[in-house]
Amino acid sequence: FGVRHLDVSRTGLTVLGPLLQLCSLEELVVADNCLTGDLREVFALPRLRRFDASSNALELREAPAGVEPPAPPESFRDAAVSGNPAILQLMSDGGEKAVLERLSRAGEGDWVVYRDPG
């Protein structure tokens, strides 16, 4: 039971906050909002498979020394991140592999990060 798919795109959302309590979520679409913070916050959702965070201001922040960043849940398969300037800068600096490594830290995910080709 519980919410498995949620689309709150274009709602003016500024934080993920309460959405992170929806432990049954498998797909979360938060595109075209005003979200800031670390993209990995969403890894608190244990069943998440797909996350569309395109057109926000999310980042992939460096973890403090000695602190492991949160790992994606086993079910995680893809993330849409186009329109997030800090993440796109990482992609242009080091390619998608750099983003995947920053997300998983182990680089072992069999999932995909999507971006606009332009």
C-alpha positions in Angstrom: 0.0 0.0 0.0 0.9 3.6 -0.2 1.8 6.1 -2.9 4.0 4.6 -5.6 4.1 7.3 -8.3 4.0 11.0 -7.5 4.2 14.0 -10.0 4.5 17.4 -8.3 6.2 19.1 -11.2 5.6 22.8 -11.8 4.2 23.4 -8.3 6.8 25.9 -6.9 8.2 23.2 -4.6 11.4 24.5 -2.8 12.3 21.4 -0.6 11.7 17.7 -0.8 11.0 17.7 3.0 7.7 15.8 3.6 7.9 13.9 0.3 10.9 12.0 1.9 8.4 10.4 4.3 6.6 8.6 1.5 8.6 5.3 1.9 6.5 3.5 -0.8 7.4 5.9 -3.6 8.9 4.2 -6.6 8.8 7.1 -9.0 9.0 10.8 -8.1 8.7 13.6 -10.6 9.7 17.1 -9.2 10.6 18.7 -12.5 10.4 22.5 -13.1 10.3 23.5 -9.5 12.6 25.6 -7.3 14.4 22.8 -5.5 17.9 23.4 -4.0 20.1 21.2 -2.0 21.8 17.8 -2.6 20.2 15.5 -5.2 21.0 12.6 -2.9 18.4 13.6 -0.3 16.0 11.5 -2.3 18.0 8.4 -1.6 16.1 8.3 1.7 13.3 6.7 -0.3 14.0 3.0 0.0 11.9 1.9 -3.0 12.7 4.7 -5.4 13.4 3.5 -9.0 13.0 6.7 -11.0 13.6 10.3 -10.1 12.9 13.3 -12.5 14.5 16.4 -11.0 15.0 18.3 -14.3 14.9 22.1 -14.3 15.7 22.8 -10.6 18.8 24.0 -8.8 20.0 20.8 -7.2 23.6 19.9 -6.7 25.8 16.9 -5.9 27.7 18.3 -2.9 31.0 16.9 -1.6 30.5 15.0 1.6 32.6 16.3 4.6 35.8 14.4 5.2 35.2 11.0 6.8 31.5 11.1 6.0 30.0 8.7 3.4 27.3 10.3 1.2 24.0 8.5 1.2 24.0 5.6 -1.3 21.1 5.1 -3.8 18.6 2.4 -2.9 19.1 -1.0 -4.5 16.0 -0.3 -6.7 17.3 3.0 -8.1 17.5 2.9 -11.9 17.5 6.4 -13.4 17.5 10.1 -12.8 16.6 12.9 -15.1 18.8 15.9 -14.2 18.7 18.3 -17.2 18.3 21.9 -16.3 20.3 21.6 -13.0 23.3 23.9 -13.7 25.6 22.5 -11.0 25.0 18.9 -12.1 25.3 19.8 -15.8 28.6 21.5 -15.0 29.8 18.2 -13.4 28.7 16.4 -16.6 30.6 18.7 -18.9 33.7 18.6 -16.6 33.9 14.9 -16.1 31.2 13.3 -18.2 28.3 11.2 -17.0 30.6 8.8 -15.3 31.7 11.6 -12.9 28.1 12.2 -12.0 27.4 8.5 -11.5 30.5 8.1 -9.4 29.5 11.1 -7.3 26.0 9.6 -6.9 27.0 6.1 -6.0 30.5 6.6 -4.7 31.1 3.0 -5.8 30.2 3.6 -9.4 28.4 0.2 -9.5 24.9 1.3 -10.4 23.3 -0.1 -13.4 21.2 2.9 -13.8 21.3 5.9 -16.2 21.5 9.7 -15.7 19.5 11.5 -18.4 20.2 15.0 -19.7 19.1 17.1 -22.6 21.5 16.8 -25.6 21.7 20.6 -26.1 
